[in-house]
Amino acid sequence: MDAVRVCWNSPQFCHKVKHNDATNDSKVNINMKRRAILNAFQASMVPCLIILALAPTPAWSQSLDGTYDVYWKGFRVFTLESKMVFADQDYRHDIALRSRGVLRLFLKAEGHISSDGQIIDGKVRPREFVSESTWNEDFYGRTVAYAPDGKATILRHIEPENSDGYWEPVPEELRVAPDPLSLFVSAVQNHWQLPTASDETPITFTSFDGPRAMVYHAHCLQQPEHLDRTKRSTYSGPAIRCNITGEQKAGFWVSTKDDQDKHRAEEEAEEAEEEARERGVKLWLVPTKDGQFMVPVRMELNSSRGKVKVYLSETKLQFN
């Protein structure tokens, strides 16, 4: 029995599927697509953030709140709210997601993800990353702790009992900080030094969230683009666009289900990965009025299943 790598929409959401030509189980594709959706919203760079209760200490001196709506083929499918807070060197970032509209008819998704740590010498140093989500009746949870030197320890990893596979172990040298949410903190704190960074020199960064090790490359334009007014977004005007591509380095999902046609799966995997590399993600950021933060206001992904767009739909932040 062989293993084939299968990707959905983007190379960071790849699986390895074991095949047996004698078996034809229609549930394989359904389960893999559901897991691809889960992976996409747990690991990707999409600026989708949620407001949830924060720990009472320390006394946060700055707060960035925002609500984001996710659209697919013109339908709102997810709502995400965000709270990012700072106090001296400390930060905490809470995000969550909730499926909406037509999608919620067959996928009731609720999730909460959080990260806290410190910003030292212009670099994020997370302490703990927590992810909990329910997709229909299936619960997923994990907690990752990060040492001062960045080395990560998985404290908890919960998968449904009826899970149809397992995560390949990530090599120890790739189990290092930061986590995905801390990358957003770094972008908002403008550690990317926009708009002075050249679009000819990519910004490279990595993340580890427990099961996956990722590497990202961001090409950011120096000249702002104009975002047209739309009722979906609270912001219109100039914004810095960053083109982001991602690649999963380790921690692939290995399905224990069988597939009927190994050759077809191999071809689809190669085509999907090549298309994903060409597509990437477009992310637009805007400085706050005081110039202290760079806030994600829109995101766009051209996937094989249609265009996905994300809009900042509500915030109290002021822009120029």
C-alpha positions in Angstrom: 0.0 0.0 0.0 1.5 3.3 -1.1 1.1 6.8 0.2 0.3 9.7 -2.1 0.5 13.4 -1.2 -2.8 15.2 -1.9 -3.2 19.0 -1.6 -6.4 21.0 -1.4 -6.2 24.6 -2.7 -2.7 25.3 -1.3 0.5 23.3 -0.6 0.3 24.1 3.1 -2.9 22.0 3.2 -1.5 18.7 1.9 -2.2 15.2 3.0 -0.6 11.8 2.2 -3.2 9.3 1.2 -2.7 5.5 1.3 -4.3 3.7 -1.6 -5.8 0.3 -2.3 -7.3 -0.1 -5.8 -9.7 -2.8 -4.5 -11.5 -0.3 -2.2 -13.9 2.5 -3.1 -15.1 4.5 -0.2 -16.9 7.7 -1.1 -16.3 9.1 2.5 -12.6 9.5 1.7 -13.0 12.7 -0.3 -15.6 14.1 2.1 -13.4 13.6 5.1 -10.4 15.0 3.4 -12.2 18.1 2.2 -13.5 18.7 5.7 -10.0 18.3 7.1 -8.7 20.7 4.4 -11.1 23.4 5.5 -10.0 22.8 9.1 -6.3 23.1 8.2 -6.9 26.2 6.2 -8.4 28.1 9.0 -5.9 26.9 11.6 -2.7 27.3 9.8 -3.0 29.9 7.1 -2.0 33.6 7.1 -5.6 34.7 6.6 -6.2 37.8 9.0 -9.3 36.3 10.5 -9.5 37.3 14.2 -12.1 36.9 17.1 -13.0 38.8 20.3 -13.0 36.5 23.3 -12.4 37.0 27.0 -8.8 37.8 28.0 -6.8 36.9 31.1 -7.1 39.7 33.8 -3.3 40.3 33.9 -1.3 42.1 32.8 -3.1 45.4 32.6 -3.4 45.9 28.8 -2.6 49.4 27.7 -3.5 49.1 24.0 -6.2 47.1 22.2 -6.9 46.4 18.5 -10.3 45.0 17.8 -11.8 44.0 14.5 -14.5 41.9 12.8 -13.8 40.1 9.5 -16.3 38.5 7.1 -15.2 35.8 4.7 -16.9 35.4 1.3 -16.9 32.6 -1.2 -18.6 32.9 -4.5 -20.4 35.9 -3.2 -21.7 34.2 -0.1 -20.6 35.0 3.5 -19.4 31.7 4.9 -17.4 32.7 8.0 -17.3 35.6 10.5 -14.2 36.2 12.5 -13.6 38.7 15.2 -10.3 39.7 16.7 -8.8 41.2 19.8 -5.1 41.9 20.0 -3.7 43.6 23.1 -0.4 44.9 24.3 1.2 46.0 27.6 4.9 46.9 27.7 6.6 43.9 26.1 3.6 41.5 26.5 1.0 40.7 23.9 -2.0 38.5 23.6 -3.9 37.6 20.4 -7.4 36.0 20.5 -9.1 34.8 17.4 -12.1 32.6 16.7 -14.3 31.7 13.8 -17.9 30.8 13.2 -19.4 29.4 10.0 -22.3 31.4 8.5 -25.1 31.3 5.9 -25.2 28.4 3.4 -22.0 26.8 4.7 -23.5 26.5 8.2 -26.3 24.3 6.8 -23.9 21.4 6.5 -20.8 22.6 8.5 -21.4 24.0 12.0 -17.9 25.3 12.8 -16.9 27.2 16.0 -13.4 27.9 17.0 -11.1 29.8 19.4 -7.4 30.3 18.9 -5.1 32.3 21.2 -1.4 33.1 21.6 0.4 35.1 24.2 4.1 36.1 24.6 6.5 39.0 24.5 8.1 41.3 21.9 11.8 41.6 22.5 14.2 43.5 20.2 11.5 43.7 17.5 10.8 39.9 17.5 7.8 38.0 18.8 8.6 35.4 21.4 5.4 33.3 22.1 4.9 31.5 25.4 1.8 29.5 24.6 -0.5 28.7 21.6 -3.9 27.2 22.2 -6.4 26.1 19.5 -9.9 24.6 20.1 -12.6 24.1 17.5 -15.7 22.0 16.9 -16.6 21.0 13.3 -20.1 19.5 13.5 -19.6 16.9 16.3 -15.9 16.6 15.9 -13.7 18.4 18.5 -10.1 19.4 17.9 -7.7 20.8 20.5 -4.1 21.4 21.1 -1.8 23.4 23.3 1.8 24.2 22.5 4.3 25.8 24.9 7.4 27.7 23.7 10.7 28.0 25.7 12.7 31.2 25.8 15.0 29.8 23.1 11.9 29.2 20.8 11.8 25.4 21.2 8.3 24.1 21.2 6.6 21.4 23.4 3.2 19.9 22.5 1.3 19.8 25.8 -2.0 18.6 24.4 -3.2 17.3 21.0 -6.8 16.0 20.7 -8.3 14.5 17.6 -11.7 12.9 17.1 -11.9 9.2 18.0 -13.2 8.5 14.4 -10.3 10.2 12.8 -9.3 8.7 9.5 -5.5 9.2 9.8 -2.7 10.7 11.7 -0.1 13.5 11.5 3.4 12.7 10.5 5.9 13.7 13.3 7.6 17.1 12.8 11.4 16.9 13.1 12.7 18.5 16.3 14.7 21.1 14.5 11.5 22.4 12.9 9.5 22.6 16.2 10.4 26.2 16.8 8.5 29.4 17.4 6.6 31.4 16.4 3.1 30.2 16.1 0.7 31.5 13.3 -1.1 34.1 15.5 2.2 35.6 16.6 3.0 36.1 13.0 0.0 38.4 12.8 1.3 40.3 15.8 4.6 40.8 14.0 2.8 42.1 10.9 0.6 44.5 12.9 3.6 45.8 14.8 5.1 46.5 11.4 8.2 44.3 12.0 8.1 43.9 8.2 9.0 47.7 8.0 6.3 48.6 5.4 6.2 50.4 3.1 10.0 50.7 2.9 10.6 47.0 2.3 11.3 46.3 -1.4 9.0 44.1 -3.4 12.1 42.5 -4.9 13.3 41.2 -1.6 10.9 38.7 -0.1 10.2 38.6 3.7 10.6 35.0 4.9 9.2 33.6 8.1 8.3 30.3 9.6 5.7 28.9 12.1 5.0 25.8 14.1 1.5 25.2 15.5 1.8 21.7 16.8 1.1 19.3 13.9 2.6 21.5 11.1 5.8 23.3 10.3 5.3 26.1 7.7 7.5 28.5 5.8 6.1 31.7 4.2 7.4 34.3 1.7 5.9 37.8 1.5 6.6 40.2 -1.4 5.3 43.6 -0.4 4.9 46.5 -2.8 6.3 49.9 -1.9 3.6 51.9 -3.7 0.1 51.7 -2.1 -2.9 50.5 -4.1 -6.4 52.0 -3.9 -9.1 49.8 -2.5 -12.6 50.7 -3.8 -15.5 51.3 -1.6 -17.8 48.4 -0.8 -20.6 47.8 1.6 -18.7 44.7 2.8 -15.8 46.6 4.2 -15.4 49.5 6.7 -12.3 50.7 4.8 -11.6 52.1 1.4 -8.5 54.0 0.2 -4.8 53.4 -0.1 -3.3 50.2 1.2 0.0 48.3 1.0 -0.4 44.9 -0.8 1.7 41.9 0.1 1.7 38.8 -2.0 2.2 35.8 0.3 3.0 32.2 -0.6 3.3 29.3 1.9 4.7 25.8 1.9 4.3 23.1 4.4 7.7 21.7 5.4 6.6 18.9 7.7 3.7 17.4 9.6 1.6 16.1 6.7 -1.7 14.4 7.4 -1.6 10.7 6.4 -5.0 9.2 5.7 -5.6 5.5 6.6 -8.5 5.4 4.2 -8.1 3.8 0.8 -8.6 5.5 -2.6 -9.8 3.8 -5.7 -7.5 5.4 -8.3 -3.9 6.0 -7.1 -2.7 7.4 -10.5 -5.6 9.9 -10.6 -4.9 11.1 -7.1 -1.2 11.6 -7.8 -2.0 13.7 -10.9 -4.6 15.8 -9.0 -2.1 16.4 -6.1 0.6 17.6 -8.5 -1.8 19.9 -10.4 -3.3 21.3 -7.2 0.2 22.0 -5.7 1.4 23.7 -8.8 -1.7 25.9 -9.1 -1.5 26.9 -5.4 2.1 28.0 -5.8 1.1 30.2 -8.7 -2.0 31.7 -6.9 -0.7 32.6 -3.4 -2.6 35.1 -1.2 -3.0 38.9 -1.6 -3.1 40.7 1.8 -3.7 44.5 2.1 -2.5 46.4 5.2 -3.2 50.0 6.3 -1.5 52.0 9.0 -3.5 53.3 11.9 -3.9 57.1 12.2 -1.1 57.4 14.7 1.1 55.3 12.4 1.8 52.8 15.2 0.2 49.7 13.7 -0.4 48.1 10.3 -3.9 46.5 10.2 -5.0 43.9 7.7 -8.1 45.2 5.9 -8.6 42.8 3.0 -7.4 39.4 1.8 -8.0 37.5 -1.5 -7.3 34.0 -2.6 -8.0 32.5 -6.0 -8.6 28.9 -5.2 -9.6 26.0 -7.5 -13.0 26.1 -5.9 -13.5 29.8 -6.5 -12.3 33.2 -5.2 -12.2 33.7 -1.4 -12.3 37.3 -0.1 -11.9 38.6 3.4 -13.0 42.1 4.5 -12.6 44.1 7.6 -16.3 44.7 8.3 -16.2 46.4 11.7 -13.6 48.2 13.8 -13.2 51.3 16.0 -9.7 51.8 14.7 -9.0 55.1 12.9 -7.1 55.3 9.7 -5.7 58.2 7.8 
